Amino acid sequence: MAYIKTFRKAQQLDLRSIEANDIDSVTLAQIPATIETSFGVNPLTQRDAKANRLDALLSLNAPRPDTPATLPSPATVRAQPAVMNMMVPDLSATVAARPNETVDQGTLPVILHSALRQDLEMSPEQRTVILQRVRSSKTREQARQSLAEVQKKIRQRRAAAQLAPGST
């Protein structure tokens, strides 16, 4: 019930009742400060506690005539393919930059984690082997080899999906 009461009170805040050109700049702290005051909630941060509230801007008795009463419907989004088609170099034929350096630098750990998840999704029955291969990758060259294996699986899976009956 408390959620419903809060939602109804939030609906009463009509930002169309703000005079045109009244807002020079709004800091992000002003939004939670206004909500906290309106609903009698303690400030989440010191910044919220010190921020000016936006309710002082709600000075009109009725909505301004130059604002839309409703917003247009959002544009329809075309169905995206499950897999993006990107030109990615063949990692089995690529030479690793700085091959003896650690894999624990830059974005490489994130890339390896993404490849790990994809590999586990494609081959859950090989979980132990996949995890061991990733754990044993200590250098950038070993990471490149691991990524090349995952890339090969992904490309084989995509090729099979394109040849399957009923695929587009």
C-alpha positions in Angstrom: 0.0 0.0 0.0 2.8 2.4 0.8 4.1 2.0 -2.8 0.7 2.9 -4.3 0.4 6.0 -2.1 4.0 7.0 -3.1 3.2 6.5 -6.8 0.0 8.5 -6.6 1.8 11.4 -4.9 4.5 11.3 -7.6 1.8 11.6 -10.2 0.7 14.9 -8.6 4.1 16.5 -9.4 3.4 18.1 -12.7 6.6 19.5 -14.2 4.5 21.3 -16.9 3.6 23.8 -14.1 7.1 25.3 -14.2 7.4 28.7 -15.8 9.2 28.8 -19.1 12.9 29.7 -18.6 12.8 29.2 -14.8 15.4 26.5 -14.9 18.9 27.7 -15.6 20.5 24.4 -14.6 19.3 21.5 -12.5 21.8 19.5 -10.6 21.2 15.8 -10.2 21.1 16.2 -6.4 18.0 18.4 -6.8 15.8 15.6 -8.0 16.3 13.3 -5.0 16.2 16.3 -2.7 12.7 17.1 -4.1 11.5 13.6 -3.9 12.9 13.1 -0.3 11.1 16.3 0.9 7.9 15.5 -0.9 7.7 12.0 0.6 9.2 12.8 4.0 12.2 10.6 3.4 15.6 11.3 5.0 18.3 12.4 2.5 20.4 9.7 1.0 23.6 11.8 0.9 24.9 15.1 2.3 24.7 16.5 -1.3 20.9 15.7 -1.4 20.5 17.3 2.0 22.2 20.6 0.9 20.6 20.7 -2.6 17.9 23.2 -3.6 14.5 21.5 -4.2 12.6 21.8 -7.5 9.2 22.2 -5.9 9.9 25.9 -5.6 9.7 26.1 -9.4 6.2 24.7 -9.4 4.6 28.1 -9.2 1.8 28.0 -11.8 -1.8 27.1 -11.0 -2.2 25.3 -14.3 0.1 23.6 -16.8 1.7 25.9 -19.4 -0.1 25.9 -22.7 3.1 25.6 -24.7 3.9 22.1 -23.4 2.4 18.8 -24.7 -0.2 17.1 -22.4 1.0 13.8 -23.7 4.2 12.6 -25.3 4.2 10.8 -28.7 4.6 7.1 -28.7 8.2 5.9 -29.0 9.4 4.8 -32.3 9.1 1.1 -33.0 12.3 -0.8 -32.8 13.1 -3.2 -35.6 13.9 -6.7 -34.4 17.6 -7.0 -34.1 19.4 -10.2 -35.0 20.5 -12.2 -32.0 24.1 -11.9 -33.1 25.8 -8.7 -34.4 27.6 -9.0 -37.7 31.0 -7.3 -37.1 34.2 -7.7 -39.0 36.5 -9.2 -36.4 39.9 -10.4 -37.5 40.7 -14.1 -37.3 42.4 -14.4 -34.0 44.1 -17.7 -35.0 46.1 -15.8 -37.6 46.7 -12.7 -35.4 49.9 -12.0 -33.5 49.4 -10.9 -29.9 50.9 -7.5 -29.1 53.3 -7.8 -26.2 52.8 -11.6 -26.1 54.6 -12.2 -22.8 52.8 -9.5 -20.7 50.2 -10.4 -18.2 46.5 -10.8 -19.1 45.6 -8.7 -16.1 45.8 -5.3 -17.8 43.5 -2.9 -19.6 40.3 -4.3 -21.0 41.7 -7.8 -21.7 40.2 -9.3 -18.4 36.8 -8.1 -19.5 37.2 -9.5 -23.0 38.3 -12.8 -21.6 35.3 -12.9 -19.2 32.9 -12.2 -22.1 34.5 -15.0 -24.1 34.3 -17.3 -21.1 30.6 -16.7 -20.7 30.0 -17.3 -24.4 32.0 -20.5 -24.4 30.2 -21.8 -21.4 26.9 -21.0 -23.0 27.8 -22.8 -26.2 29.5 -25.8 -24.5 28.1 -26.3 -21.0 29.3 -29.9 -21.0 32.9 -28.8 -21.3 32.7 -26.4 -18.3 35.7 -27.9 -16.4 37.9 -27.8 -19.5 36.9 -24.3 -20.4 37.4 -23.0 -16.8 40.9 -24.7 -16.6 41.9 -23.2 -20.0 40.9 -19.6 -18.8 42.6 -20.0 -15.4 45.8 -21.2 -17.1 46.0 -18.2 -19.4 48.6 -16.0 -17.8 50.1 -14.2 -20.9 48.6 -12.2 -23.7 49.6 -14.9 -26.1 47.8 -17.6 -24.1 44.8 -15.3 -23.9 44.9 -14.9 -27.7 44.9 -18.6 -28.2 42.0 -19.0 -25.8 40.0 -16.3 -27.6 40.8 -17.9 -31.0 39.3 -21.1 -29.8 36.1 -19.4 -28.7 36.0 -17.4 -31.9 36.2 -20.6 -33.9 33.3 -22.1 -32.0 31.2 -19.0 -32.5 31.9 -18.8 -36.2 31.0 -22.5 -36.6 27.8 -22.0 -34.7 26.9 -19.0 -36.8 27.6 -20.9 -40.0 25.5 -23.8 -38.9 22.6 -21.5 -38.0 22.7 -19.9 -41.5 22.6 -23.3 -43.2 19.8 -24.6 -40.9 16.3 -24.9 -42.6 14.1 -22.0 -41.8 16.9 -19.6 -41.1 17.0 -16.2 -42.8 
